[in-house]
Amino acid sequence: MSNSVKVLAVFLVLAAALAMVGITPASARGAAANIMNSPGYQRALEESRKRYRESYSQPHVRSPQVDHRKKRRHHNKRH
Protein backbone atom coordinates (compact mmCIF):
# COMPACT_ATOMS: atom_id res chain seq x y z
CA MET A 1 0.00 0.00 0.00
CA SER A 2 1.13 3.49 -0.69
CA ASN A 3 1.71 6.06 2.01
CA SER A 4 -1.31 8.15 1.00
CA VAL A 5 -3.65 5.17 1.47
CA LYS A 6 -2.15 4.45 4.90
CA VAL A 7 -2.50 8.09 5.94
CA LEU A 8 -6.10 8.14 4.73
CA ALA A 9 -6.89 4.92 6.65
CA VAL A 10 -5.34 6.32 9.85
CA PHE A 11 -7.27 9.56 9.40
CA LEU A 12 -10.57 7.71 8.98
CA VAL A 13 -9.91 5.57 12.06
CA LEU A 14 -9.08 8.66 14.15
CA ALA A 15 -12.15 10.52 12.85
CA ALA A 16 -14.39 7.58 13.76
CA ALA A 17 -12.82 7.33 17.23
CA LEU A 18 -13.31 11.04 17.88
CA ALA A 19 -16.91 10.84 16.70
CA MET A 20 -17.61 7.97 19.11
CA VAL A 21 -16.07 9.83 22.04
CA GLY A 22 -18.46 12.74 21.42
CA ILE A 23 -21.55 10.50 21.58
CA THR A 24 -23.06 10.45 25.07
CA PRO A 25 -26.49 9.23 26.11
CA ALA A 26 -27.75 12.82 26.24
CA SER A 27 -26.42 13.69 22.82
CA ALA A 28 -27.82 10.46 21.39
CA ARG A 29 -31.30 11.67 22.40
CA GLY A 30 -30.73 14.94 20.60
CA ALA A 31 -32.21 18.00 22.26
CA ALA A 32 -34.44 16.04 24.63
CA ALA A 33 -32.28 16.82 27.66
CA ASN A 34 -32.51 20.56 26.99
CA ILE A 35 -36.25 20.48 26.38
CA MET A 36 -36.95 18.66 29.63
CA ASN A 37 -35.12 21.37 31.58
CA SER A 38 -36.98 24.24 29.94
CA PRO A 39 -39.45 26.27 32.04
CA GLY A 40 -42.24 25.81 29.47
CA TYR A 41 -41.94 22.04 29.57
CA GLN A 42 -41.88 21.98 33.36
CA ARG A 43 -44.97 24.23 33.53
CA ALA A 44 -46.88 22.03 31.04
CA LEU A 45 -45.84 18.91 32.95
CA GLU A 46 -47.05 20.36 36.25
CA GLU A 47 -50.39 21.39 34.69
CA SER A 48 -50.81 17.90 33.26
CA ARG A 49 -50.11 16.33 36.64
CA LYS A 50 -52.59 18.70 38.27
CA ARG A 51 -55.34 17.75 35.78
CA TYR A 52 -54.55 14.07 36.37
CA ARG A 53 -54.83 14.43 40.16
CA GLU A 54 -58.07 16.42 39.85
CA SER A 55 -59.63 13.85 37.55
CA TYR A 56 -59.13 11.13 40.14
CA SER A 57 -60.21 13.22 43.13
CA GLN A 58 -63.70 13.71 41.67
CA PRO A 59 -66.12 10.77 41.61
CA HIS A 60 -66.43 9.17 38.23
CA VAL A 61 -69.92 9.50 36.75
CA ARG A 62 -70.88 6.89 34.19
CA SER A 63 -72.89 7.97 31.22
CA PRO A 64 -76.21 6.17 30.78
CA GLN A 65 -76.14 3.07 28.66
CA VAL A 66 -77.75 3.50 25.26
CA ASP A 67 -78.87 0.50 23.27
CA HIS A 68 -78.21 1.21 19.60
CA ARG A 69 -79.38 -2.13 18.30
CA LYS A 70 -82.12 -2.09 15.72
CA LYS A 71 -85.46 -3.01 17.18
CA ARG A 72 -87.24 -5.89 15.47
CA ARG A 73 -90.82 -5.46 14.49
CA HIS A 74 -92.96 -8.51 14.73
CA HIS A 75 -95.40 -8.65 11.87
CA ASN A 76 -98.62 -10.57 12.35
CA LYS A 77 -99.42 -13.00 9.58
CA ARG A 78 -102.86 -12.48 8.11
CA HIS A 79 -104.77 -15.61 7.13
C-alpha positions in Angstrom: 0.0 0.0 0.0 1.1 3.5 -0.7 1.7 6.1 2.0 -1.3 8.1 1.0 -3.7 5.2 1.5 -2.2 4.4 4.9 -2.5 8.1 5.9 -6.1 8.1 4.7 -6.9 4.9 6.7 -5.3 6.3 9.8 -7.3 9.6 9.4 -10.6 7.7 9.0 -9.9 5.6 12.1 -9.1 8.7 14.1 -12.1 10.5 12.9 -14.4 7.6 13.8 -12.8 7.3 17.2 -13.3 11.0 17.9 -16.9 10.8 16.7 -17.6 8.0 19.1 -16.1 9.8 22.0 -18.5 12.7 21.4 -21.6 10.5 21.6 -23.1 10.5 25.1 -26.5 9.2 26.1 -27.8 12.8 26.2 -26.4 13.7 22.8 -27.8 10.5 21.4 -31.3 11.7 22.4 -30.7 14.9 20.6 -32.2 18.0 22.3 -34.4 16.0 24.6 -32.3 16.8 27.7 -32.5 20.6 27.0 -36.3 20.5 26.4 -36.9 18.7 29.6 -35.1 21.4 31.6 -37.0 24.2 29.9 -39.4 26.3 32.0 -42.2 25.8 29.5 -41.9 22.0 29.6 -41.9 22.0 33.4 -45.0 24.2 33.5 -46.9 22.0 31.0 -45.8 18.9 32.9 -47.1 20.4 36.2 -50.4 21.4 34.7 -50.8 17.9 33.3 -50.1 16.3 36.6 -52.6 18.7 38.3 -55.3 17.8 35.8 -54.6 14.1 36.4 -54.8 14.4 40.2 -58.1 16.4 39.9 -59.6 13.9 37.5 -59.1 11.1 40.1 -60.2 13.2 43.1 -63.7 13.7 41.7 -66.1 10.8 41.6 -66.4 9.2 38.2 -69.9 9.5 36.7 -70.9 6.9 34.2 -72.9 8.0 31.2 -76.2 6.2 30.8 -76.1 3.1 28.7 -77.8 3.5 25.3 -78.9 0.5 23.3 -78.2 1.2 19.6 -79.4 -2.1 18.3 -82.1 -2.1 15.7 -85.5 -3.0 17.2 -87.2 -5.9 15.5 -90.8 -5.5 14.5 -93.0 -8.5 14.7 -95.4 -8.7 11.9 -98.6 -10.6 12.4 -99.4 -13.0 9.6 -102.9 -12.5 8.1 -104.8 -15.6 7.1 
